[in-house]
Amino acid sequence: MVSGFLGCIRAGAMVCAILALAAVVDVRPASAASPALTIDGSALGGDVIELSIEQLREMPQTTVVTTNEFVDDAVTYRGPLAREVVALLEADGATSLTMTAINDFAVDVPMSDVTRYDVILALEADGKALSRRGKGPIWLMYPISDNPELRGDPVINTRLIWQLIRIEAK
């Protein structure tokens, strides 16, 4: 009887310890309000801003219907214009944007590309939120189908960075 009683006390203490730890450490999954993208203009005297997926969705959205070498058919992508996101930094004089993915893959995108073309930070593909498995939650997308000079350009294809987590203006 005593061992049963002590066993319950020990089990109860373990449950209490787990609950106490859960109260201190946030064990919930990332939400739409968690920072998803850091934009950094500090190299140009600008700000460093963290944006959630929800904040990106609250920005004006642009739709780009395009093909690329990573999909079979034309896909309808939707998200804010890259130039509008970068403008939040108030870092004038940027000529290049270093885009970094969650796996530390990075690519430099000329600022002239995001001002000349309607390059977006795609959050959706064909009306569905981009998942990590689906190259999301943020995929830099050029309007390739609307601009013949972009079609088949291997440099443009390397700039279609997915699982984007950081943009640094230089």
Beta strands, then each sheet from edge to edge (+ up, - down):
strand 1: 35-40
strand 2: 48-52
strand 3: 62-66
strand 4: 75-79
strand 5: 96-101
strand 6: 106-110
strand 7: 120-122
strand 8: 124-125
strand 9: 128-129
strand 10: 139-141
strand 11: 164-169
sheet 1: 2+ 1- 11- 5+ 6-
sheet 2: 3+ 4- 8+ 9-
sheet 3: 7+ 10-
end
